[in-house]
Amino acid sequence: MKRFLLSSLLLFLSIGCSNSDDFDLIIRNGSVVDGSGVEAFKADLAIREGKIVQIGDLGPENTAREEIDASGRIIAPGFIDIHTHAERNLLDYPHIPNYVSQGVTTVIGGNCGSSPVDIGRYLAQAESTGIAVNLGLLVGHNSVRRKVMGSENRGPTPEEMQRMRELVGKAMEAGAMGMSTGLKYIPGAYAKTDEVVELAQIAGQYGGIYVTHMREEGLGLFDALRETLSIGVLANIPVQVSHFKAMGKSMWGSPARMISMIDSARAHGLDVTFDQYPYTATSTGLGVLLPAWAFAGGRDQYLQNWQNPDTRAKIRDAIVHNLLHDRGGGDPASIVIIRSEHDSTLDGKNLAEITQLFFGSVDVGKAAETVIQLMEKGRHSCIYHCLNEEDVRRLMTHPLGMVASDGHTVSAEERFPHPRNFGTFPRVLGQYVRELGVLALPTAINKMTGAVAERLNIPDRGEIAPGNWADLVIFDPLSITDHATWSQPKNLSSGIDFVLVNGEMVLSGGEQTGKLPGMTLRSKLE
Ligand SMILES: [Zn+2]
């Protein structure tokens, strides 16, 4: 409420010094949902030099080069996606249609421990290429560790630790917004908690946040969450838990306990929040089904180790356990190969179908052997149907949660990417706000905008306020719908008319304009 009064005051002041002739754009007659979480209000918006300069009732004496009639439409701040891997393919696909078509105007890349190590260089490249949306980056612990230590399954020497500290420090100086970990992935999985604490501390000293794909999200979830919260306390850094979820049937129903752990850490002074994608399936590599130790020493080394019958049997047992109780979802048919590096005829087939092809029949043991044989041939991206819809809704309603896609810049070759790459934000607004009533519209928008900008210390985006950059989405709340499905994952959403980035239209009348007005965002030490 306080915030609302403050913005009303600013609104009054800015109208007081109106200069009516030189707006670049006026958006009239829309309902503004300003991103702060307050109810919608009727207002016109005036934009000049990329920024919102006036909000209020702009009469016909106010003119602009362009006008939009937003009658019956919602005007919201552009969506800020805090959890993406957008830097993958972005320089090849700078128009990033899978995000622009959702109303996303800022993407944060470098998540799950994986990022360019030289943040400054990547941001400079993005600037020279030009990008449709704004880009911020996290520095990834896995990438830093790999650069210094390769895929060694051990702790760092003092010299290696020092080198990793320097790389994180350099990334933060270049504008990284924090450090991400992917403690489920190689080589982050080989790091003990104290290594992560030491590096997170550095990110914290630069005003960054700690963003984590936790060590476990199925069996072992609670220990992993405990570790996460302790890293926040020991490193004295705000924590963002990435794609918060409970994987595998035996963990379904866990959100109540997950949330109580988060709430109690918060009550003890830790600044912790989380994000979530609105789907019941995850997406990552096939290798996640194998135990981390199986990958030690690099590809040539581990492929050789797998030839040892005892080792192979142990790996197979671990995969069977995973298939039954964790990300496997209890059934090989729950795992779908979406992209095979070596055999595109496997794309779109599930693990039960591929096991049938390999062995002529299916059981979990054969499915586990199939996984090993696929891994021997090359990389595979997968979708894992292993989450529970009630859990998704339960986490969605928590005030500390944000909406994020966990997607990337989808390339032309990908036929079956996770639909979250195309549908996340419209899905929340259509399915969970309008159809199911899980969230109120202003709350949902806040989880996509104001709350995210606050988390990332972005002072001039995420809310519709005078002086902020004009990152805006204009959509029809009665018709906005995601159309990306498991079988047709690249279908674009409908119901979004205009998307503006820094005052420029990247989507107009539902069509991409081809403009590249995105900026790179660098964290500033407070
Ligand atoms: Zn992740």
Boltz pocket constraint, residues with backbone or C-beta under 6 A from the ligand:
constraints:
  - pocket:
      binder: B
      contacts: [[A, 111], [A, 112], [A, 182], [A, 213], [A, 242], [A, 243]]
      max_distance: 6.0
